[in-house]
């Protein structure tokens, strides 16, 4: 949208001076933010109000009066919807400019809230309700999903005592401000490959995610190792140029006529271009022109031209590479500069290269600053955010669980997951749902209270009245507000959060969804262990419902059922004393099997070992057949238990001789026409459970 669609210059000046319209209304940036549809709606409203302004005399009075009249007149116009007061979006267009302010915000902050948006979510289909946190972590890492963070929200909250004379906030309360940044993140170059999940991308699109901005202006990123390599390479190039400049200044540079053994032979098809460039340089040296631009050449052609210039004209001209407006690179030829001029140009080049390096490392620069701050970082349901952040901006995730904990604390020593904080017994009384929006709704009412938080950036910020759910910056802001509300329940000292005794119980504990009895990772030590003797893994016909399962366990008291799929579930007994008699006395039914949790764990390990052997072979089908053949050769079986051997072969499992004989006896009684085989006693093999 061009500026001529804005106010006419004469009217613009009159509006600025007479009724003090905000400068932002007249900026091209604001004009570009408004689509054609919303443009007409918004400015129809504006001009209607301006007409009222003229009629009712709102422009009368001094400047202060006019501003107050203007605010009251336009109080009904929702300017935030048109981008007048928006979030601070950080892209390649403003990253270098805003980086000093971002660093300052990190240094001054008391604590941070973060949130991420991904191209996909790691599947939790293989996560079982009674897995250990270590198993959940290892399953997530072994899934090796290449999803990435495409939007990173960082909200820096600052807590400070009330300044003298501040009558807006009670003197006894601290003053809170925030600075929120919404980073678009997208890999650059041809070596970065990532995965996308269709449903996740559609979800982002449904919530207004700007994919054009992501692809065109997203910040690049690098791990610590990649960033170090980029810095090292640049440092080496700059050192080589500095040495060459020093040699030229000292008069010790190599003779220009000396044949360089590393010279690239000029292909015949490029010889004419090289000769024409040499002729242009000769003509330039005889003219009064200050410079010569050699363009319309690719990288290899530029290398050949530089090689020719160094060989023939090293003592007569100086060269440099410049970038035109169309992003095409060309060679700038000038008459030989003095050593001082070369040094000045080199200093500018080094400064520009260092700035470009920061842009190449991109968002990782900010994350490194956040890590160095060693301050409290808050997130909501932060498990995947943490894993993806470490993998994308710092280091590959270790397979060892203890190493993961150690690495995480090295990067972020103080973490708080508000979803885990919501498991507090006192909080759960008033917070029925731990979904972020529901938590905010709960803490907005008594017995909680959210203190007043002001934006630390003029005309930039969020408002809960203008919801932007699933925009990373907004969700980070909302997470911070939820934390402040939850903290009010315990009257925490916001200026000394890390010393609060209540908060310490929840520090560095990362919530894990779907786990029933141990639903967090403890970065500070070991997670508690729980007895699983009262838990049973059951398989049953697909037609069964909850009542069927409850009926089978009725002699043992009330139970809790955790469904895995339509043919398997975990059953937990409330009466743990009855656990020992379940396997001995539970009734028989075709297609129904019961396993203790210990047996389930053993089967899971067998399956995991088989899967790893299959993955190592590089061919899943071939390995499955080989594993089945190997398992079959280890069994001493008769023709009566052929079904058991067939099942074991398909599942890649091994039966002992005693178990094989028992299976043989039971098969004669329990084998059905549909291939199901059920025994009355505990077994160490699966039924037809698709997950295994």
N, C-alpha and C positions, 0 to 999 in steps of 0.2 A: 504494500500500500504506500503510495507516494505522499509527499507532504502536501501537495496541492488539494488533497481530499480533506485536509485538516481545516482549521479556521483560516480565513483570509488574513494576510499579514496585518492589515489595518485593524480588523476586528480583534485579532489576537492581541495586539499591543494594547488596545482599549480595554479588553477584558482583564489583561494582566494588571493594568494600572488602576482601573476603576473598582473592580470587585475582588482583586487579588486571587484569581484562579490559580491553583497549584501549577508549578512549572511542568510537572509530569504530564499534565493534559496536553501540552504543546510539544512534547518530545517525539521524535520519530520512533523511538523505542516503544512508546505506548501505542503509537499508531500501528506499528507492525504486530502488536500483540492482539489486536482486535480483528476478528474475522469479519467478512462483509456482512453477515447476518446480524451479529451482535453490534456491529458498528452503528447501523441505522437505529436499532432499538435504544442504544445508550445515548447517542447524540440527539435523538428525538426528545428523550427525557431531559437532557442538558439544556437544549434550546427552549423547551417549554418552561423550564425553571428560570432561564435567563429572561424570557419574556415577562414572567411574573416579577422578576427582579426589577426590570425597568419600570413596570406599571406601579409596583408598590413602593418604589423608592429604596430598595435594598442597597443601592450603591451610594446612598448618602452617608455623610459622616466621615470620621477619620479612618485611618487604616485599620486600627484594632476593631472598630465598630463594623466595618465592611467585612472583615474576616469572620467575625462572630455571626453576622447576618448570613454570610455565605454558608457557614457550617450548618446553621439551623435550616436554611433553605434546602440544602442538598442532603440532609440527614437520611432521607428515604431512598436515595440512590445507592444501590449496592455496588460500590466501586470496586470492592474486592473481587467480585465476579469478573471484572474486566481487567484485572491485573494491576490496579493501582497500588495495592498493598499485597504483595505476593511473597512466596518463599524465595530464599536466596539459592537459585539454581546455579550450579557450578559445572561448566562445560569447557571445552578447549578454547572457547572465545574469551572467557574471563578468568581462567584458572591462574595464569601468571599474575594478573592484576590483583586478584583476591587472595593469593597465597599468603602474603605478609599478614593480612587481617585474620586469616584462618589460624595461622600460627599464634598470633597474639591472643585470639579467643581461647585456644587450647591452653596457653600458658596461664591465663587469668581465671580459667574455669575452676569451679569447686568439684563438679562431677559432670559426667557425660551420660547421655542416653543415645543408643544407636538402634538402627533397624536396617534391614536389607530386603531387596526384591531380587528374585532369582529367575533364571530361565527354566528352572524345573526344580522339583522337590524329590529328594531321595525317598524311594518307596519304603513304607513301613509295613509292607505286606508280610515280610519275613520276621517282623518283630513280634514276639509272643509276650503275653501279659506277665509271665514269670521269668523272663530273661533277666540276667544280671546287667548292670550298666556297662560292664566290660564287653559282654556279648553284643549289646546294642551298638556300642562304638565300633567293634570289629566288623559287624555286619554292614554298618554304614560305610566304613572305609573300603571293605572288600567289594562292595557294590561298584566302587570306582566310577561313579557318575561324573561326567564332565560338565555338569551344570555350573554356571558362573553367576556372580553378582552383577547385575546391570544397573542397580541404583542403590546408593549407600546414603543413609540419612544419619547425620551427626548433629546432635543438639547439645551445645555447651551451656550448662547452667552455672551461674555465678551467685554465690551467697555472700553478702557483706552487711555489716551493721548499717543501720539507718543513718544517713547523713543529717547533720544539724539543720533544722528548719524544714525538714521533709514532713509535711502535714498530710500527705496522701496515705501513708501507712502508719500504723500504730508504732510508737517509739520502741515498744518491747519486742517487735517482730523484726526479723532480718529482712533486708531488701533483696529480692530475687530478680535477676534478669536472665535472659537466654539469647543465644545466637544460634540459629538453626541453618544448616546447609544441606542441600539436596544434590548429591553428586551423581551425574550420569557416567556410567563406566562401560567401556567397550574396548576389546582388544584390537591392537593395530598390527599390521604385518600379515604375512602369509603363513607363518609358523603356528599361530594360535588357532587351535581348533576347539570348539566347545559344543555341547549338546543342548537341545531345546526340547521341552515338553509341551506338546500342543495345547493341553488344557491350561498350563501355567501362562502361556503367552496370551491365550484368549482371556484368561482372568485379568491379566494386566491391561489388555485392551479395553475390557469392559469397565475398568476403573480409570480410564482416561490416560493411560501411559502413552507418552510421545515417543514412538519408535523412530520417527524421522530424526528427532533430536539425538536419540541414542546412537544411531548409525553414523550420523554426520558429525556430531559434536561430542560424542562420549569420550571421557578421559581414558587414556591407556593406563596400564599397570604393569608391575614387574615384581617378582619375588626378590628376596634379599640377594640371592645368588645372581639373578639376572641383573639387578640394579648394580651390584658390585662389578660385574663384567662390563657393563656399559660405562661406568665411571672409569674403570681401568683402561679401557680402549681409548676413551676420550683423552685421558691424561697422557697416554703414550703418544697420541697424535699431536697434542699440543706441545709436548716436550720435543718431539722431532722437529716441528716447525720452529720452535724457539732456538734450537741448536743450529738450524739452517740460517736463521736470521743473524745469529751471533757470528757464525762463520762468514757470512757475507759482509757484516760490519767490520770484521777483523781482516778481511781480504784473504781468508784461507779457504774460500769455497773452491770446489773442483773446477777445473778448466772447462768452459762451456763446450770446447771442441772435443773433449774427451768422450770417446764412445762408451756409452753405458751398456754393460753386458746385460742389463735387465730391460733394455728397450724393447717395446712391443713392435714386431714387424707390422708395417702398414699394409693392410690388404689392398689389392689392386682397385677394388670398387670404391675405396675411400681416399685414394691418392689424389684424385682431382680436387676433392674438397680441401685436403690439407694444403695443396698448392695454391688454391684460391685464397685460403685464409692467410697464407704467407704473403701473398701479393697485397692483400688488404692491409696487413701490418706494415709492409714497406711503404705503401701509399700514406698510411697514417703517420709514419715517422717523418715523412716529407711535408706533411700538412701542418696547419696550426690548430687542428682539433685537439681537445683536451683528453678525449677518450674514444675508444672503439668498442662497440658491443658485438660480440660474435655469438649469434644465436642459431636456432634451428638445427641443433645437434643433440644426439642422445649421450648417455653417459660414456659409452665406449669412444664415441667420436671426440668428446671433450678430453678424454685421456690422451688420445693421439695428438690433439692440438696442443695440450700442455706439454707433451713430450717434445713436440717440434719447437715450441717456443723456448723451452729450457735448453735445447740443443743449439738454436741459432740466435736467440735474442736475449739470453739471460742477463747480459750486462746493459741492455738498452731499454727494456720495458719491464713493467711490473704487471702482474695479473691478479685477479680475484674472481671468485664465483658469486654471482648475485642471482636473486630470484625475482622474476617479473610478476606482474599482477595476476597472470593466468597460472601461476605456480610453476612455470617453466624455468629451468635454470639456464644461465648463459654465462659467457666469459667476458669480464670487463678488462680491457687492455688500456694501460696508461703508460706515459713515459716514466722512465726509471725514477723511483721515489728515493728520497734520502732514508738513511737508517732510522732517523727519528720518526719519519712519516710511516715507515713500515711497522715500527714498534707500536705506534698509536693505532694503526689499523688492526694489528694483531690483538691488541688489548680489547678493542671493540668486538673482534671476532670471538675471542675467548669468552667474553661476557655473554654474547649471544648463544654460543655453544652450551654454556653452563645453564642458561635459561631453557634452551631446547632440551637439554638432558632432563631437567626437572619435568618438562612436559612429557617426555617419553616415559619416564618413571610414573608420572601422573599421580593418580590417587594413592599410590603406594607411599608417596612422600608424606601425605596427610596421615596415613595410618602409622607410619614410622614415628611421626611427631606425637600421635596419640599414645603409642606404646611408651615412648620416652617420658611422657608426663607422669606415669606411675600413679594415676588417680583412679577413682572409682568409676567404672564403666557399667551402665545399667542397660539391660535389654529385657524384652518380654518373650518367653519361650525361645531362648537364645541359642539352643543347641546347634541347629543348622547354621545360623548366622555366624557362630563362632568357628565351626569347622570350615565353612566356605571362606571366611575372612583369613584364617591362618593359611589355608592352602593357596589362596589366590594372591595374597599380598606379602606373605612371609616365607613359609617353608612347606615342603610336602608333609602331609600328615603321616606320622609314624604308625606302624602297625601295632607296636607295643602300647598297651593302655597306660602303663606307668610313664612311658616316655611322652605320651600325649599330655598327660597332666603336667609334667615338668615343663614341656614346651609352652603350654598355655599360660602357666604362671610366669614364665620368663617374659612373655609378650604382654599379657594383661594380668598383673598381680592382684588386682582388686576387681572382682566381677560380682554382679548381683542380678539374679533372674527374678523379676517381679512375679512371674507365673509360679515359681516355687515359693516366693514370699506369701502368695495367696493361699498356700496350704496351711498357714498358721491357724490354729484352732480358733483364736479370738477373731481373726479376720473372716474366716469361713462362715461365721454366724451371719455376716452382713453381705458377703460377696458370694453369691450363689454360682456364678459362672466366671471362669478365669479368662474368657475371651477379652481381648484388650478393650474393645468398646464397652463391653459390659462391666469391666472393672472400673473404667472411668465413670460410668453412670452410677455405680455403687458408691465410689469414694467421693462423689459430688454431694452426697447427703450425709447427714449425721448418722453415726458418731464420728465420721471422718470430716476433714476440712482441707481444702486445697488453698494454700496461700496465694496471694496475688503475685503473678509473674509477669514482668514487663519485657517487651522486646528490646534487645540491646542494639538493634539496627533500625534507624528511621525508615519508615515506609516498607519495612521487610518483616514478615512474621506470619504466624499462623493464628487462627481463631477456631475454637471448637464449634462456633456457630457456622463456620464455613468449612464443613468437614471435607477432608481429602484422604479418605481411608485408602490404605495401600499405596500411598506415596511415601517413600521411605523417610523423607524429612518430617512429614506430618506425623507418621507413626512413631518416630523417635521423640518428637515433641510430646505426643500423647503419653508415651511410656514414661517420660519424665514427670508429667503431671500426675499420672497414676501412682508413681513412687512417692511423690510428695504427699498425696492423699493417704496412702497406706502408712507412711511414716508418721503422719499426724495421730494415728491410732495409739502410738506408743510414745508420743511427745518427744520425738527424737530431736537432738540438737543438730540442726542442719549445718552448723559451722564445724562440727566435729563428728561427722557421720561414721567414719571408720573406727571411732572409739566407742560407739554405742554398743552396749552389751547385748541388746536384743538383736541388732542387725548382724552382729558377728556370727550368730547362730545360722544365718542364711547366706553369709558371704562365701563366694567361690563354690556354690552348690548349683549345678546346672540341671534344670528340670528336664525330664525325659517323658514324653507322652506315651501312653498305652501300658506303662508298667504299673502293676497294682501295689506291690508291697515295698518296693525300693525304687522310687521314681526320681532319683537324682544322681548326678555324678559329683562326688566330693573331691574337688581339686586339692584339698588340704590333706587328704589321707584316704584311708580305706572306707568303703561303703559298708554299712551293717549287713550281716548275713541273717537269713531267716530260715527256720525249719520249713521244709516242703513235704513233710510226711503226710499231711492232711490233703494234699493236692494230687489229683489223678487226671491222667490224660485218657480220654475216651473217644472211641470211634463208633459210629452208628449209621444206620440206613439214612438215606437222604430225606426220607419222608418223616423222620422224627422231628418233634418239636420240643420245646422246653418242658412241657408236662411229662413227656415220655422219659426224659432224663431224670427229672425230679422223682418220678415214680420208681425208677430203678434204685435210687439212693434213699428212698423214703425210710427204710429200716435204720439208717444211720443218722437221721436227724435232718435239719435244714441245711441247704447247700447254696453256694453261689456259683453260677455258671458263666464262664468266659468263652464265648463262641470264637472259634478260629475260622471255620468255614461251615458249609452245610452238612458236613459229615464228621466233624471233629470239634472237640471243646475241652477246656479245663474245668474240672469240678472241684470246688473247695468245700471241705466239711467245716461247719461251725463247731461241731463236737469233735475235737481232735482226738479224744480218747478212742473213738470208734474207728479211727483210721486203720488200725492194725487188722481189723476183721473184714475189711472191704474185699480184698482180693480173695479171701477164703470163702466168703459166704454170699457174695453178690449173685443175684439170679442170672440165669443164662437166657439169651435171646439171639436168634440168628442175626448175624451182621453186627453184633454188639461186642466190643472188646474194651477192657479196662487195663490200664498200665499205671504203675506207680510213677511218681515224678522222677525217681532215680532211673527207672527203666527208660522213660522218655528222654532223659538227658543222655543216656548211653546210646540210644538210637540216633539222637541228634548228632553226637560226636562221630558215630559211624558214617552217617550221611555226609557230614562235613568233610571227613577224611576222604570219602569216595569222590566228592565233588572236587576237592583240591587235586587228587590224582588225575581226574578227568581233565581239569583245566590245564594241568602241567603237560598232558600228552598232546594238547593242541587240537584234539578231535574228540568232541563229547561222545558222539555215537560209537566211534571205534573203541574209546576207552571204556564205555559202559559195557560193551560186549566182552572186552578182555577181562574186565573186573568180574563179570558174571561167570566167565569161563574159569577164571582162577578160583573163584569162590566154590564153584561146583567140584573142582578137583580135590578140594580140601574136605569135602563131606563124604562120609560113608553112609550111603543111602540105598534104599531098595526101590523097586518100581512102585511100591505102594505110596511113597511120599514124593512122587514126581511133581505134584502141584506145588508142594512147599519149595522144591528146588527151583521150579520155574519162577515162582515169585521172588525168591532170593536172588536169582540171576538177574531179573528185571530191575530189582531195587539196588543191586550191587552190594548186598549184605551177606554176612557169614553166620551160619548156625553151628552150634556145637553139636557133637554126636548125640548127646542126651536130648538136646532140644529137637534134633532132627527126628529122633525116634518118637518123641511125644507128638510132634507135628504129624508124623505118619499115622499114629493111632487115631488122632482126633480128626484127620482129614476124612477118614472113612465115614465118620458120623456127621461132620459139619459142612462138607463141601456142597455148595449150592449150584444150581444151574447157571447163575449169573457170575460164577467165578469167585464169589466171596468165600472166605474161610475164616471161621471164628473158633476160638478155643475157650474153655471155661476157666483156664488158669492164666497167669501172667505170661506174656510173650515178649520177645525182644525184637520182633519185626513189626513193621507198619501194616495196617490194612490199606485200602486204596485211598490214601490221603494225597491229593494232588500236590500239596505243598512239599511233600517229601518224595 
